[in-house]
Amino acid sequence: MSDNIKEPLFNLLHCVKRSLRQAIEVGDLGITPLHMRVLKIISLYNQKVTANDIVQKTLIDKAQLARLIKELIGLGYVSKLDNPHDKRSYYLGISGEGEQIVKQLRLAENRVNETMKMGLTDQEIADFVRLAKHMAQNLHDQD
C-alpha cells in the first residue's frame, strides 16, 4: 500500500473538474470551476454576501477573488449592490443569466456526484467523507 495519498487525490480532483466541465460545457460560458464555485455562493446567499464573506468561506486569495468577481460582472452574471451597513463594502447579486448557470451547475454536480458513487456502499461513501474532512482539518490546522 502506498503512503502517498496526494497523487490519488489530485487524480480524483482532476477527474471531477473534467467531468463537471463536460457536464455543463463551461467552455461556452467563459468560466472556470472556481468561477462556478463563487457563482454558487453568491446565489446561495441571495444578495446578502460580500467579497470578504466569500474569502472567509472559501479561503480564496483576496486578489484572486477580486479578479473573479470582476470577470463575472463583465460577463453579466454578477452585479455589485450597495451595502447599507458598510459604505466600504458591497453586496454581490446574481443576474438572471447567472442564476441559469447555477441551475445548470447544480444539475451537472448531481450527475457527477451520482457517477462517482456508483459501485460504492453507503458505508464506503460515509467513510470517504469522514476521511476527507479529517484530512482537510489536518491541513487547516497546519496553517
Buried (B, 14 or more C-beta within 10 A) or exposed (E): EEEEEEEEEEEEEEEBBEBBBEBBEBEEBEBBBBBBBBBBBBBEBEEEBBBEBBBEBBEBEEEEBEEBBEBBBEBEBBBEEEBEEEEEBBBBBBBEEBBEBBEBBEEBBEBBEEEBEEEEEEEEEEEBEEEEEEEEEEEEEEE
